[in-house]
Amino acid sequence: MSQFLYVHPENPQVRFLKKAVETLKNNGVIIYPTDSGYALGCLMDNKQGLERIRHLRDLDKKHNFTLLCRDLSEISTFARIDNQAYRMLKKNTPGAYTFIFKSTKELPKRLMNPSKRTIGIRIPDNIIALALLELLGEPLMTTSLILPGNDSTEYDPEEIRDQLENQVDLILNGGYLGESPTTVIDFSEDSIAIMREGAGDISPFQ
């Protein structure tokens, strides 16, 4: 049974965030709030955690996973980002977007799309998520909590607890959230492509 922690959405308790970091560093899988519903997360080097997330969401090997980053300084290590893309991200992050880039050699192969060699990058506009990343000190491997057969992200932490408390190690309850997934913007080709319209405004990328 997972730990279920009530975290203040505007002033998150450090002791609860430290418990989440401890869980992650012990190869755990957590559920946490973002600006586009709840998400699943584990550390980048947690192979077993990645497979647990694949199983929970019924994902195939082609799924594009995402690195949740605290700011733009972490992105260039794992994604090939040019000056134009950097300027656009700077204007529109943090926010409810997932940006797709070609990956660098530093990114573990299991995290990238096997055919396109891409990775999603995300800087969330959520106080709890950003505070968690600050304490963690590294990007978090993540994917939206969209259960098999559903189109929207999970937003009710009590329902999440009822369904998944035996399948993850810790749940951070940050209250009810919006249920729209992120807007996905693909920078991996020569032209910018909007792959999914979600919570983030698409107009800056058209």
C-alpha positions as CSV (number, residue, x, y, z in Angstrom):
1,M,0.0,0.0,0.0
2,S,1.4,3.4,-1.0
3,Q,1.9,6.4,1.2
4,F,-0.8,9.1,0.7
5,L,0.3,12.6,1.7
6,Y,-1.8,15.7,1.7
7,V,0.4,18.5,0.3
8,H,-0.5,22.2,0.5
9,P,-0.8,23.4,-3.1
10,E,0.7,26.8,-2.4
11,N,3.1,26.1,0.4
12,P,4.1,22.4,0.1
13,Q,5.4,20.8,3.3
14,V,9.1,20.1,2.9
15,R,8.9,16.9,5.0
16,F,6.4,15.4,2.5
17,L,8.5,16.4,-0.5
18,K,11.6,14.9,1.1
19,K,9.6,11.7,1.6
20,A,8.8,11.7,-2.1
21,V,12.5,12.2,-3.0
22,E,13.5,9.4,-0.6
23,T,10.9,7.1,-2.3
24,L,12.2,8.0,-5.8
25,K,15.8,7.4,-4.8
26,N,14.8,4.0,-3.4
27,N,13.7,3.1,-6.9
28,G,10.1,3.9,-6.2
29,V,7.3,5.1,-8.5
30,I,5.2,8.1,-7.4
31,I,2.1,10.0,-8.4
32,Y,2.2,13.8,-8.1
33,P,0.3,16.9,-9.2
34,T,1.1,19.0,-12.3
35,D,-0.6,21.8,-14.2
36,S,-2.4,19.3,-16.4
37,G,-3.6,16.7,-14.0
38,Y,-1.7,14.0,-12.1
39,A,1.4,12.2,-13.4
40,L,3.5,9.2,-12.8
41,G,7.2,9.6,-12.1
42,C,10.5,7.7,-11.4
43,L,14.2,8.4,-11.7
44,M,15.8,8.2,-15.1
45,D,18.0,5.2,-14.1
46,N,15.1,3.2,-12.5
47,K,14.6,0.5,-15.2
48,Q,12.1,-1.4,-13.1
49,G,10.2,1.7,-12.3
50,L,9.9,2.5,-16.0
51,E,8.5,-0.9,-16.7
52,R,6.0,-0.6,-13.8
53,I,4.8,2.7,-15.4
54,R,4.5,1.0,-18.9
55,H,2.5,-1.8,-17.4
56,L,0.2,0.5,-15.3
57,R,-0.6,2.7,-18.4
58,D,-0.4,-0.2,-20.9
59,L,2.2,1.6,-23.0
60,D,4.0,0.1,-26.0
61,K,7.8,0.6,-26.7
62,K,7.0,3.5,-29.1
63,H,5.7,5.7,-26.3
64,N,7.5,9.1,-26.0
65,F,8.4,9.5,-22.4
66,T,9.1,12.9,-20.9
67,L,11.7,14.5,-18.6
68,L,10.2,16.8,-16.1
69,C,12.7,19.6,-15.5
70,R,12.8,22.5,-13.0
71,D,14.1,25.0,-15.6
72,L,15.7,25.4,-19.0
73,S,19.3,24.8,-17.7
74,E,18.7,21.1,-17.4
75,I,17.3,20.6,-21.0
76,S,20.4,20.9,-23.2
77,T,22.1,17.9,-21.5
78,F,19.4,15.5,-22.8
79,A,17.8,17.3,-25.8
80,R,19.1,19.0,-28.9
81,I,17.7,22.5,-28.7
82,D,18.6,25.3,-31.1
83,N,18.4,29.0,-30.4
84,Q,15.0,29.6,-31.9
85,A,13.4,26.8,-29.9
86,Y,15.2,27.9,-26.7
87,R,13.7,31.4,-27.1
88,M,10.2,30.0,-27.6
89,L,10.5,27.8,-24.6
90,K,11.8,30.6,-22.5
91,K,8.7,32.6,-23.3
92,N,6.2,29.8,-22.7
93,T,7.6,27.9,-19.6
94,P,6.7,26.9,-17.1
95,G,3.5,25.8,-18.6
96,A,1.2,22.9,-19.6
97,Y,3.3,21.8,-22.6
98,T,5.4,18.8,-23.6
99,F,8.1,19.7,-26.1
100,I,9.5,16.9,-28.3
101,F,13.2,17.2,-29.3
102,K,15.9,14.9,-30.8
103,S,17.8,13.4,-27.9
104,T,21.5,13.7,-27.1
105,K,23.8,10.8,-26.4
106,E,23.5,11.4,-22.7
107,L,19.9,10.2,-22.6
108,P,19.5,6.5,-21.8
109,K,18.1,4.7,-24.9
110,R,15.3,3.1,-23.0
111,L,13.8,6.6,-22.4
112,M,13.8,7.8,-26.0
113,N,11.5,6.9,-28.8
114,P,13.3,4.0,-30.5
115,S,12.6,5.0,-34.1
116,K,12.7,8.8,-33.9
117,R,15.3,9.0,-31.1
118,T,13.3,11.8,-29.4
119,I,12.4,12.8,-25.9
120,G,9.7,14.9,-24.4
121,I,10.7,17.9,-22.2
122,R,8.4,19.5,-19.6
123,I,8.7,22.4,-17.2
124,P,5.4,22.4,-15.2
125,D,3.6,25.4,-13.8
126,N,2.8,23.7,-10.5
127,I,4.3,24.7,-7.2
128,I,4.4,21.2,-5.8
129,A,6.0,19.7,-8.9
130,L,8.7,22.5,-9.1
131,A,9.5,22.2,-5.4
132,L,9.8,18.5,-5.7
133,L,12.3,18.9,-8.6
134,E,14.3,21.5,-6.7
135,L,14.8,19.0,-3.8
136,L,15.4,16.1,-6.2
137,G,18.2,18.0,-8.0
138,E,17.7,16.1,-11.3
139,P,15.0,15.7,-14.0
140,L,12.2,13.2,-13.3
141,M,11.1,10.6,-15.8
142,T,7.4,11.1,-16.2
143,T,4.2,10.5,-18.1
144,S,0.7,11.8,-17.6
145,L,-1.6,9.6,-15.5
146,I,-4.0,8.5,-18.2
147,L,-5.4,5.1,-17.4
148,P,-6.0,2.5,-20.1
149,G,-9.2,3.3,-22.0
150,N,-9.3,7.0,-20.9
151,D,-8.5,10.1,-22.9
152,S,-8.0,12.5,-20.0
153,T,-5.6,12.7,-17.1
154,E,-6.7,11.7,-13.7
155,Y,-7.5,14.8,-11.5
156,D,-9.2,13.4,-8.3
157,P,-6.5,12.2,-5.8
158,E,-9.0,10.2,-3.7
159,E,-10.1,8.3,-6.8
160,I,-6.5,7.8,-7.7
161,R,-5.9,6.4,-4.3
162,D,-8.8,4.0,-4.6
163,Q,-7.6,2.7,-8.0
164,L,-3.8,2.7,-7.7
165,E,-2.6,2.7,-4.0
166,N,-1.4,-0.9,-4.4
167,Q,0.5,-0.2,-7.7
168,V,2.7,2.8,-6.7
169,D,4.8,3.6,-3.7
170,L,3.7,7.2,-2.9
171,I,0.9,9.6,-3.9
172,L,1.2,13.4,-3.3
173,N,-2.3,14.7,-2.9
174,G,-2.3,18.3,-4.3
175,G,-6.0,18.7,-4.5
176,Y,-8.4,18.5,-7.5
177,L,-6.7,19.5,-10.7
178,G,-7.6,20.2,-14.4
179,E,-8.0,17.0,-16.4
180,S,-6.7,18.2,-19.8
181,P,-3.3,16.7,-20.8
182,T,-0.5,18.9,-21.9
183,T,-0.3,20.4,-25.4
184,V,2.5,18.6,-27.3
185,I,4.8,20.6,-29.6
186,D,7.2,18.8,-31.8
187,F,10.6,20.5,-32.5
188,S,12.3,17.4,-33.7
189,E,11.9,18.1,-37.4
190,D,12.6,21.1,-39.7
191,S,9.2,22.7,-38.9
192,I,7.3,23.0,-35.7
193,A,4.3,20.7,-35.4
194,I,1.4,20.7,-32.9
195,M,0.9,17.0,-32.1
196,R,-1.8,17.4,-29.5
197,E,-3.9,20.4,-28.3
198,G,-4.4,20.3,-24.6
199,A,-4.1,22.6,-21.6
200,G,-1.4,24.8,-23.1
201,D,-2.2,27.7,-25.6
202,I,-1.2,26.7,-29.1
203,S,-1.2,30.2,-30.6
204,P,2.6,31.0,-29.8
205,F,3.6,28.0,-31.9
206,Q,1.4,28.5,-35.0
